[in-house]
Amino acid sequence: MTIIRLAAGAMLALALSGCVTTEAQYRAIDEERCRSYGFRAPGEAFSNCLLQLDLDRAADRRYRFDRFDASFGGPWGYGRRW
């Protein structure tokens, strides 16, 4: 039974690892988006476009984290409403 659980866990981990976007994939997506806006590499405008996309992604990540954290009443669990 232990071997079956271990195999099932390994298969689940392998399946979920394919759902992660790497930094290199984000970079390629961002570069393509900036090119679609008309910016050309290398250039200051292209770099600013990449920077803005990265900052937007970071802000979105912070917003999602804060929203998740607030639903549990804060980082230590104080102020739970249930």
C-alpha positions in Angstrom: 0.0 0.0 0.0 2.9 2.4 0.7 4.3 1.9 -2.7 1.0 2.8 -4.3 0.7 6.0 -2.3 4.3 6.9 -3.1 3.7 6.3 -6.8 0.4 8.3 -6.7 2.2 11.2 -5.0 5.0 11.1 -7.5 2.5 11.1 -10.4 0.6 14.0 -8.9 3.8 16.0 -8.4 4.9 15.3 -11.9 1.5 16.4 -13.3 1.4 19.6 -11.3 4.9 20.6 -12.3 3.8 21.0 -15.9 1.4 23.8 -14.8 4.1 26.2 -13.7 5.3 29.1 -16.0 9.0 29.7 -15.6 10.7 33.1 -15.6 12.1 32.4 -19.1 8.6 31.7 -20.4 7.4 35.0 -18.8 10.3 36.8 -20.4 9.4 35.4 -23.8 5.8 36.3 -23.4 6.6 39.8 -22.2 9.1 40.4 -25.1 6.4 39.3 -27.6 3.9 41.6 -26.0 6.3 44.6 -26.2 7.1 43.9 -29.8 3.3 43.8 -30.5 3.1 47.3 -29.1 5.7 48.4 -31.6 8.8 48.6 -29.4 12.0 47.2 -30.7 14.9 45.6 -28.8 17.4 46.8 -27.7 16.1 50.2 -26.7 15.1 52.2 -23.7 11.4 52.1 -24.6 11.5 48.3 -25.0 13.3 47.9 -21.6 10.7 50.2 -20.0 7.9 48.1 -21.5 9.4 44.9 -20.0 9.9 46.6 -16.7 6.3 47.8 -16.6 5.0 44.3 -17.4 7.1 42.8 -14.6 5.9 45.4 -12.1 2.3 44.8 -13.1 2.8 41.1 -12.6 4.4 41.7 -9.2 1.5 44.0 -8.1 -1.0 41.4 -9.2 0.8 38.7 -7.2 0.8 41.0 -4.1 -2.9 41.8 -4.5 -3.8 38.1 -4.8 -1.6 37.2 -1.8 -3.1 40.0 0.3 -6.6 39.0 -0.7 -5.9 35.4 0.3 -4.3 36.4 3.5 -7.2 38.7 4.4 -9.7 35.9 4.0 -8.0 34.1 6.9 -8.1 37.2 9.2 -4.5 38.2 8.8 -1.1 36.5 9.0 -1.7 35.2 12.5 -5.4 34.4 12.3 -6.6 37.3 14.4 -10.0 38.7 13.7 -11.6 35.7 12.2 -15.2 36.3 11.3 -16.4 32.7 11.7 
